[in-house]
Amino acid sequence: MKTLEYNEWWARRINDNVLGPSSENSQSIEEHLRVVPSELEIMKQDFERRNKLEAEELRKGKNKAEEDLDSLKKDYKKLCLSMRTARLGKTSEQ
């Protein structure tokens, strides 16, 4: 049979073993559990960022080339039409 004094001593002994928050290291739980990225993860993130930028530049260049091609097609059609009109004018004059 356990005495009341023994039970109180046992409770204090258990509670003494539990670490409480110390004032010298006052990090939050989030900071304490934060995962530091490895060198490989950092390189992967850098690679993905560079690829994203390069893909965006290529996309912009492709759009510009398509716009230029459309413009050239329009100019070509206008030129063909004006050449046809000029030929018709020469034939009617002769």
Distance bins in CASP14 RR format, pairs under 12 A and 6 or more apart:
PFRMAT RR
TARGET T0000
AUTHOR 0000-0000-0000
RMODE 2
METHOD distances of the structure
MODEL  1
1 7 0 0 0 0 0 1 0 0 0 0 0
2 8 0 0 0 0 0 1 0 0 0 0 0
2 9 0 0 0 0 1 0 0 0 0 0 0
2 10 1 0 0 1 0 0 0 0 0 0 0
2 11 0 0 0 0 0 1 0 0 0 0 0
3 9 0 0 0 0 1 0 0 0 0 0 0
3 10 0 0 0 0 0 1 0 0 0 0 0
4 10 0 0 0 0 0 1 0 0 0 0 0
4 11 0 0 0 0 0 1 0 0 0 0 0
5 11 0 0 0 0 0 1 0 0 0 0 0
5 12 0 0 0 0 0 1 0 0 0 0 0
6 12 0 0 0 0 0 1 0 0 0 0 0
6 13 0 0 0 0 0 1 0 0 0 0 0
7 13 0 0 0 0 0 1 0 0 0 0 0
7 14 0 0 0 0 0 1 0 0 0 0 0
8 14 0 0 0 0 0 1 0 0 0 0 0
8 15 0 0 0 0 0 1 0 0 0 0 0
9 15 0 0 0 0 0 1 0 0 0 0 0
9 16 0 0 0 0 0 1 0 0 0 0 0
10 16 0 0 0 0 0 1 0 0 0 0 0
10 17 0 0 0 0 0 1 0 0 0 0 0
11 17 0 0 0 0 0 1 0 0 0 0 0
11 18 0 0 0 0 0 1 0 0 0 0 0
12 18 0 0 0 0 0 1 0 0 0 0 0
19 25 0 0 0 0 0 1 0 0 0 0 0
20 26 0 0 0 0 0 1 0 0 0 0 0
21 27 0 0 0 0 1 0 0 0 0 0 0
21 28 0 0 0 0 0 1 0 0 0 0 0
21 29 0 0 0 0 1 0 0 0 0 0 0
21 32 0 0 0 0 0 1 0 0 0 0 0
22 32 0 0 0 0 0 1 0 0 0 0 0
25 31 0 0 0 0 0 1 0 0 0 0 0
25 32 0 0 0 0 1 0 0 0 0 0 0
26 32 0 0 0 0 0 1 0 0 0 0 0
27 33 0 0 0 0 1 0 0 0 0 0 0
27 34 0 0 0 0 1 0 0 0 0 0 0
28 34 0 0 0 0 1 0 0 0 0 0 0
35 41 0 0 0 0 1 0 0 0 0 0 0
36 42 0 0 0 0 1 0 0 0 0 0 0
37 43 0 0 0 0 1 0 0 0 0 0 0
37 44 0 0 0 0 1 0 0 0 0 0 0
37 45 1 0 0 1 0 0 0 0 0 0 0
37 46 0 0 0 0 0 1 0 0 0 0 0
38 44 0 0 0 0 1 0 0 0 0 0 0
38 45 0 0 0 0 0 1 0 0 0 0 0
39 45 0 0 0 0 0 1 0 0 0 0 0
39 46 0 0 0 0 0 1 0 0 0 0 0
40 46 0 0 0 0 0 1 0 0 0 0 0
40 47 0 0 0 0 0 1 0 0 0 0 0
41 47 0 0 0 0 0 1 0 0 0 0 0
41 48 0 0 0 0 0 1 0 0 0 0 0
42 48 0 0 0 0 0 1 0 0 0 0 0
42 49 0 0 0 0 0 1 0 0 0 0 0
43 49 0 0 0 0 0 1 0 0 0 0 0
43 50 0 0 0 0 0 1 0 0 0 0 0
44 50 0 0 0 0 0 1 0 0 0 0 0
44 51 0 0 0 0 0 1 0 0 0 0 0
45 51 0 0 0 0 0 1 0 0 0 0 0
45 52 0 0 0 0 0 1 0 0 0 0 0
46 52 0 0 0 0 0 1 0 0 0 0 0
46 53 0 0 0 0 0 1 0 0 0 0 0
47 53 0 0 0 0 0 1 0 0 0 0 0
47 54 0 0 0 0 0 1 0 0 0 0 0
48 54 0 0 0 0 0 1 0 0 0 0 0
48 55 0 0 0 0 0 1 0 0 0 0 0
49 55 0 0 0 0 0 1 0 0 0 0 0
49 56 0 0 0 0 0 1 0 0 0 0 0
50 56 0 0 0 0 0 1 0 0 0 0 0
50 57 0 0 0 0 0 1 0 0 0 0 0
51 57 0 0 0 0 0 1 0 0 0 0 0
51 58 0 0 0 0 0 1 0 0 0 0 0
52 58 0 0 0 0 0 1 0 0 0 0 0
52 59 0 0 0 0 0 1 0 0 0 0 0
53 59 0 0 0 0 0 1 0 0 0 0 0
53 60 0 0 0 0 0 1 0 0 0 0 0
54 60 0 0 0 0 0 1 0 0 0 0 0
54 61 0 0 0 0 0 1 0 0 0 0 0
55 61 0 0 0 0 0 1 0 0 0 0 0
55 62 0 0 0 0 0 1 0 0 0 0 0
56 62 0 0 0 0 0 1 0 0 0 0 0
56 63 0 0 0 0 0 1 0 0 0 0 0
57 63 0 0 0 0 0 1 0 0 0 0 0
57 64 0 0 0 0 0 1 0 0 0 0 0
58 64 0 0 0 0 0 1 0 0 0 0 0
58 65 0 0 0 0 0 1 0 0 0 0 0
59 65 0 0 0 0 0 1 0 0 0 0 0
59 66 0 0 0 0 0 1 0 0 0 0 0
60 66 0 0 0 0 0 1 0 0 0 0 0
60 67 0 0 0 0 0 1 0 0 0 0 0
61 67 0 0 0 0 1 0 0 0 0 0 0
61 68 0 0 0 0 1 0 0 0 0 0 0
61 69 0 0 0 0 0 1 0 0 0 0 0
62 68 0 0 0 0 0 1 0 0 0 0 0
62 69 0 0 0 0 0 1 0 0 0 0 0
63 69 0 0 0 0 0 1 0 0 0 0 0
63 70 0 0 0 0 0 1 0 0 0 0 0
64 70 0 0 0 0 0 1 0 0 0 0 0
64 71 0 0 0 0 0 1 0 0 0 0 0
65 71 0 0 0 0 0 1 0 0 0 0 0
65 72 0 0 0 0 0 1 0 0 0 0 0
66 72 0 0 0 0 0 1 0 0 0 0 0
66 73 0 0 0 0 0 1 0 0 0 0 0
67 73 0 0 0 0 0 1 0 0 0 0 0
67 74 0 0 0 0 0 1 0 0 0 0 0
68 74 0 0 0 0 0 1 0 0 0 0 0
68 75 0 0 0 0 0 1 0 0 0 0 0
69 75 0 0 0 0 0 1 0 0 0 0 0
69 76 0 0 0 0 0 1 0 0 0 0 0
70 76 0 0 0 0 0 1 0 0 0 0 0
70 77 0 0 0 0 0 1 0 0 0 0 0
71 77 0 0 0 0 0 1 0 0 0 0 0
71 78 0 0 0 0 0 1 0 0 0 0 0
72 78 0 0 0 0 0 1 0 0 0 0 0
72 79 0 0 0 0 0 1 0 0 0 0 0
73 79 0 0 0 0 0 1 0 0 0 0 0
73 80 0 0 0 0 0 1 0 0 0 0 0
74 80 0 0 0 0 0 1 0 0 0 0 0
74 81 0 0 0 0 0 1 0 0 0 0 0
75 81 0 0 0 0 0 1 0 0 0 0 0
75 82 0 0 0 0 0 1 0 0 0 0 0
76 82 0 0 0 0 0 1 0 0 0 0 0
76 83 0 0 0 0 0 1 0 0 0 0 0
77 83 0 0 0 0 0 1 0 0 0 0 0
77 84 0 0 0 0 0 1 0 0 0 0 0
78 84 0 0 0 0 0 1 0 0 0 0 0
78 85 0 0 0 0 0 1 0 0 0 0 0
79 85 0 0 0 0 0 1 0 0 0 0 0
79 86 0 0 0 0 0 1 0 0 0 0 0
80 86 0 0 0 0 0 1 0 0 0 0 0
80 87 0 0 0 0 0 1 0 0 0 0 0
81 87 0 0 0 0 0 1 0 0 0 0 0
81 88 0 0 0 0 0 1 0 0 0 0 0
82 88 0 0 0 0 0 1 0 0 0 0 0
82 89 0 0 0 0 0 1 0 0 0 0 0
83 89 0 0 0 0 0 1 0 0 0 0 0
83 90 0 0 0 0 0 1 0 0 0 0 0
84 90 0 0 0 0 0 1 0 0 0 0 0
84 91 0 0 0 0 0 1 0 0 0 0 0
85 91 0 0 0 0 0 1 0 0 0 0 0
85 92 0 0 0 0 0 1 0 0 0 0 0
86 92 0 0 0 0 0 1 0 0 0 0 0
86 93 0 0 0 0 0 1 0 0 0 0 0
87 93 0 0 0 0 0 1 0 0 0 0 0
87 94 0 0 0 0 0 1 0 0 0 0 0
88 94 0 0 0 0 0 1 0 0 0 0 0
END
